[in-house]
Amino acid sequence: SFDSCVFRNIDFSNITLEDVNLIDCKFYNCDLSNKVFNEKALSRVEFNNCKLIGVSFIDASIRDVIISESNASLINFSGSKIINFRIIFKRKCIKS
């Protein structure tokens, strides 16, 4: 488990994350694309300005998680138990 960790500007593409639970962790400007957190626990985790393309959270336990200003296309939460989860996107104002 990773507990109370802060990750900044890390590309996880060549890092294997197997059997990893995340507790009180923050990810800033990280690339976690295609990582698998199936059947894992995530509690009080924040992803800010991260690349989360294709991340799998199948059958995961997700509590108090925030994804903000991140690219989370093709993310999979199938069968997950989710409590208190937010996705926040930055709004752009277009002046005409």
N, C-alpha and C positions, 0 to 999 in steps of 0.2 A: 504494500500500500504506500501511496504518497500521501503524507499528512502534513498540512500547513506549509506547502511548498509554493514558491512563486517562480514561474518560468517566463523569461522574456527573450523574444527574438530567437526562438529555437526552431529549427527545421527538424521535425521528428521523422522525416522520410527514411532515414537510414538507422533509426532507433527502434528496436523491438519492444513493444509494450504488451507483454503477455501476463495474464492474471493480475492486472493492476486495478486496484480500487483507488478512487480519488476522494480525499476528505480535506476540506478547507484549503483547496488549491486555487491558484489564479494563473491564467495563461494570458500573456499579452504579446500580440504580434507573432504568434506561433503558427506553424504549419503542421496540422495533425491529419491532413488528408488521408483518407482510406484506412485510418486506424480502426481497430476493432475493440469495443468495450462491451461485447455481448455478455450478458449475465453478470455484469460487474455492478458495484455500488458507486454512485457519485453523490456526494453530499456537500453542500455549500461550496460549489465550484463555479468559477466565473471564467468565461472565454471572452476576451475583448480584442477586437480587430484581428481575429484568427482566421485561418483558412481551414475549414472543416468539411471540405468537399468529400462526399461519400463515406463519412464516418458512420460506423454501425454501433448502435446501442440496443440491439435486439435483446428483449427480456431483461433489460437492466433495471436497477432500482435507482431512480433519479429524484433527488430531493433538494430543494433550494438551489437550483442551478440557473444561471443567467448567461445567455449568449447575446453579446452586444456588438453591433457594427462588424459582424463577421460574415464570411461567405460560407453558408451552411447548405448549399444546394446538394441534393441527393442524399441527405442525412436520413438515417433509418432508426425510428424508435418503435418498431413493431413489437407488440407484446410487453412493452416496458411499463413499469409502475411509476407514474410521474406525479409528484406533489410539489406545488409551488415552483413553477418553471416559467421563465420569461425569455422572450426573444425581443431585442430592442434594435431597431434600425434607425440610423441617422437620416433625418429628413433633409432633403435638399430643396432649397427655394430657387425657383427659376423666375428670373425677372424678364418681363417682355417689354 
